[in-house]
């Protein structure tokens, strides 16, 4: 009896996974700080890794991890013979939900943790040192829209834009261009 139940469980899981729709990919990101964050940082660039699971043709859930580097909006500063240059790193780890309206057009809602760190590059004629703060976790979310079109049966390209609302007014607008692979079709 145990072998029959185990066989039924294995076969049903294989059937469910065989019919599921898993997507994975990576994107290039450009971020534009808004509000008071734009006083501290300039336009940043980075990338994301994304995984998506479709419940049906219209609804999916996503998990993404990104890295974004924003150069400081403060000019280089000279202090005691050293030149200081600032930048801010952000690593969002977010869980999202998507609703596909039609023909590849979707809306998205994301929630998660945004980890921020300040970097200072200090250099003089003889050396160059880097100093970094510890990452600080901030709660945040994003909402936006995007468009996905198939490149082939196994791959797609996607463009989306989101407005990220992060604790302590570290808000930004991010545009992402990604390449995705339909894992269940390869």
C-alpha positions as CSV (number, residue, x, y, z in Angstrom):
1,X,0.0,0.0,0.0
2,X,2.9,2.4,0.9
3,X,4.4,1.8,-2.6
4,X,1.1,2.5,-4.3
5,X,0.6,5.8,-2.4
6,X,4.2,6.8,-3.1
7,X,3.9,6.0,-6.8
8,X,0.6,8.0,-7.0
9,X,2.3,11.0,-5.2
10,X,5.3,10.9,-7.5
11,X,3.3,10.7,-10.7
12,X,0.9,13.4,-9.6
13,X,3.8,15.8,-8.8
14,X,5.5,15.0,-12.1
15,X,2.2,15.8,-13.9
16,X,1.7,19.1,-12.0
17,X,5.3,20.2,-12.6
18,X,5.1,19.2,-16.2
19,X,2.1,21.5,-16.8
20,X,3.4,24.4,-14.8
21,X,4.9,27.5,-16.3
22,X,8.2,28.5,-14.8
23,X,10.2,31.5,-16.2
24,X,13.6,32.7,-15.2
25,X,15.8,35.5,-16.5
26,X,17.9,38.5,-16.0
27,X,17.5,42.2,-16.7
28,X,19.5,45.4,-17.1
29,X,18.1,48.2,-14.9
30,X,18.3,52.0,-14.9
31,X,17.1,53.8,-11.8
32,X,16.1,57.5,-11.3
33,X,16.0,58.7,-7.7
34,X,13.0,60.8,-6.8
35,X,12.1,63.2,-4.0
36,X,14.7,63.8,-1.4
37,X,16.7,60.7,-2.6
38,X,17.5,62.7,-5.8
39,X,19.3,65.2,-3.6
40,X,21.7,62.4,-2.5
41,X,22.1,60.3,-5.6
42,X,22.2,60.5,-9.4
43,X,20.8,58.1,-12.0
44,X,22.0,54.5,-11.2
45,X,22.5,51.3,-13.2
46,X,22.3,47.7,-12.2
47,X,20.8,44.3,-12.9
48,X,18.2,41.9,-11.7
49,X,17.6,38.1,-11.6
50,X,14.0,37.1,-11.7
51,X,11.9,34.0,-11.3
52,X,8.3,33.8,-12.2
53,X,5.6,31.1,-11.7
54,X,2.3,31.3,-13.6
55,X,-0.9,30.1,-11.8
56,X,-2.8,30.6,-15.1
57,X,-2.4,32.8,-18.2
58,X,-3.4,35.9,-16.3
59,X,-1.8,35.7,-12.8
60,X,1.7,35.0,-11.7
61,X,4.0,35.5,-8.8
62,X,7.6,36.7,-9.0
63,X,10.7,36.7,-6.9
64,X,13.6,39.0,-7.9
65,X,16.9,40.1,-6.5
66,X,18.5,43.2,-7.9
67,X,21.7,45.3,-7.5
68,X,21.6,49.0,-8.2
69,X,24.6,51.4,-7.9
70,X,23.7,55.2,-7.6
71,X,26.6,57.6,-7.8
72,X,26.5,60.3,-5.2
73,X,25.0,63.6,-6.1
74,X,27.7,65.4,-4.2
75,X,30.8,66.6,-6.1
76,X,34.1,65.0,-5.1
77,X,35.4,66.5,-1.9
78,X,39.0,67.2,-1.0
79,X,39.8,66.7,2.7
80,X,43.4,66.7,4.1
81,X,44.9,65.8,0.7
82,X,42.4,63.0,0.1
83,X,39.7,63.1,-2.6
84,X,36.4,61.6,-1.4
85,X,33.8,60.2,-3.8
86,X,30.4,58.8,-2.6
87,X,28.0,56.2,-4.0
88,X,24.9,54.3,-2.7
89,X,24.3,50.6,-3.4
90,X,20.8,49.1,-3.2
91,X,19.9,45.4,-3.2
92,X,16.1,44.9,-3.4
93,X,14.8,41.4,-2.6
94,X,11.1,41.5,-3.5
95,X,8.2,39.1,-4.0
96,X,5.7,40.3,-6.6
97,X,2.4,39.6,-8.2
98,X,1.5,40.2,-11.8
99,X,-1.7,40.4,-13.7
100,X,-1.5,40.0,-17.5
101,X,-4.1,42.3,-19.1
102,X,-3.7,41.0,-22.6
103,X,-1.2,40.4,-25.4
104,X,1.9,40.6,-23.1
105,X,0.8,43.7,-21.2
106,X,1.0,43.3,-17.4
107,X,0.7,45.2,-14.2
108,X,2.9,44.4,-11.3
109,X,3.0,44.9,-7.5
110,X,6.1,44.1,-5.4
111,X,6.9,44.1,-1.7
112,X,10.1,43.3,0.1
113,X,13.3,44.4,1.6
114,X,15.6,47.0,0.1
115,X,19.2,46.9,1.5
116,X,21.2,50.1,1.2
117,X,24.9,50.8,1.8
118,X,27.0,54.0,1.4
119,X,30.4,53.7,-0.1
120,X,33.2,56.3,0.0
121,X,36.3,56.1,-2.3
122,X,39.2,57.9,-0.7
123,X,42.3,58.5,-2.8
124,X,45.4,60.6,-2.9
125,X,48.6,60.5,-5.0
126,X,49.9,57.4,-3.2
127,X,46.9,55.2,-2.4
128,X,43.2,54.5,-2.9
129,X,41.0,53.2,-0.1
130,X,37.4,52.2,0.0
131,X,35.1,52.5,3.0
132,X,31.6,51.1,3.2
133,X,28.8,51.2,5.8
134,X,26.9,48.1,6.7
135,X,23.8,47.3,4.7
136,X,20.7,48.7,6.3
137,X,17.4,47.0,5.5
138,X,14.4,49.2,4.5
139,X,10.9,48.0,3.8
140,X,9.4,48.9,0.5
141,X,7.3,48.1,-2.5
142,X,6.8,48.9,-6.1
143,X,4.0,49.2,-8.6
144,X,4.2,49.5,-12.4
145,X,3.5,48.1,-15.8
146,X,5.3,46.2,-18.5
147,X,5.2,44.4,-21.8
148,X,6.6,41.0,-22.7
149,X,6.9,39.5,-26.2
150,X,8.2,36.1,-27.2
151,X,11.4,35.9,-29.1
152,X,11.0,32.1,-29.7
153,X,9.0,29.3,-28.1
154,X,11.6,29.1,-25.3
155,X,12.5,32.8,-24.7
156,X,11.0,36.2,-24.3
157,X,12.1,39.8,-23.9
158,X,10.4,42.1,-21.3
159,X,10.4,45.8,-20.6
160,X,8.8,47.2,-17.5
161,X,8.8,50.3,-15.4
162,X,8.1,50.5,-11.7
163,X,7.9,53.2,-9.1
164,X,9.7,52.0,-5.9
165,X,8.5,53.4,-2.6
166,X,11.0,52.7,0.1
167,X,11.2,53.6,3.8
168,X,13.0,56.9,4.7
169,X,12.0,58.4,1.3
170,X,14.6,56.4,-0.7
171,X,12.1,56.3,-3.7
172,X,13.0,55.9,-7.3
173,X,11.7,55.0,-10.7
174,X,13.3,51.9,-12.3
175,X,13.2,50.8,-15.9
176,X,14.1,47.2,-16.6
177,X,14.9,45.4,-19.9
178,X,15.2,41.6,-19.5
179,X,15.7,38.4,-21.3
180,X,13.7,35.4,-20.0
181,X,13.6,31.7,-20.6
182,X,10.5,29.5,-20.3
183,X,12.1,26.7,-18.2
184,X,9.3,24.2,-18.9
185,X,9.7,24.5,-22.7
186,X,13.5,23.7,-22.9
